[in-house]
Amino acid sequence: MSRFIFYLILINMMTSMVSLTPRILISGSGSGTILSLVLALIIGIVMTYILVSLFSHFPGLGLPEILEAYAPKWFAKPILLFLG
């Protein structure tokens, strides 16, 4: 039964994306919507590359383990709570 709920949610998301996104892009094309999408794509790729390269220095460790090993507890706990 949960599989069919997932399918329903997926179909609703795809329908909303196909029906609403072009209308939003066309109506906002004069105010920088297209430029912001392109900039978001470029900035997202750069930030992902930086994050992957930083985590590659600690193979097999996640952020909690890295913070536990290299950061003081007064700094690590609030960061993990904020990100959680």
Secondary structure, 3 states (H helix, E strand, C coil): CHHHHHHHHHHHHHHHHHHHHHHHHHHCHHHCHHHHHHHHHHHHHHHHHHHHHHHCCCCCCCHHHHHHHHCCHHHHHHHHHHHC
